[in-house]
Amino acid sequence: MTLVLPDTNVWLDYFLPARPAHAASSALIARCLRQGVTLLTTSGILKDLCFLLELEQKRWLRAQGASPSERQALVARDQAHASTQLVLDNSTLVCGTPNSARMALKLTSVHPDFEDNLIVAAALHARADMLVTNDAQLLRHSPAPALSSEDALAWLAALSAKQAPAP
């Protein structure tokens, strides 16, 4: 069983077509689901995803020159909730532990972003085969195996080819 933990930015790329890594992240999530890869997530990822998707919807409305009406704000919230529910329905929730929180604090000497470190600690705690992130800094500093969406897609393709039965 292959375990993959997509970072918040991968899910944002998946749900928001205007983001640069949308195609790779969408293909990655689709491939994970097709191949039976177990997607992992954390409550922190879900919280951030829901908040940022709602914020992005409202930002888009403002960019169109309109302040979001109460109805539009509710629709933005409902869409963010539905997207978050989709992630939850297709992922296994990895819970943090006191040890993973301590590990995240210790990792700040290598990578200063505590939120990223909580995700790294969750990946290590869950023994994820791969943490997928499009955060260049995190890719450089992660002690957990980590790839970008594009590289993870190639990794899964190679893994699938390796596991395919010989003719």
Buried (B, 14 or more C-beta within 10 A) or exposed (E): EBBBBBBBBBBBBBBBEEBEBBBBBBBBBEBBEEBEBBBBBBBBBBEBBBEBBBEBBBEBBEEEEEEBEEEBBEBBBEBBEEBBEBBBEEBEBBEBEEEBBEBBEEBEEEBEBEEBBBBBBBBBBBEBBBBBBBBEEBBEBBBBBBBBBBBBBEBBEEBBEEEEEEE
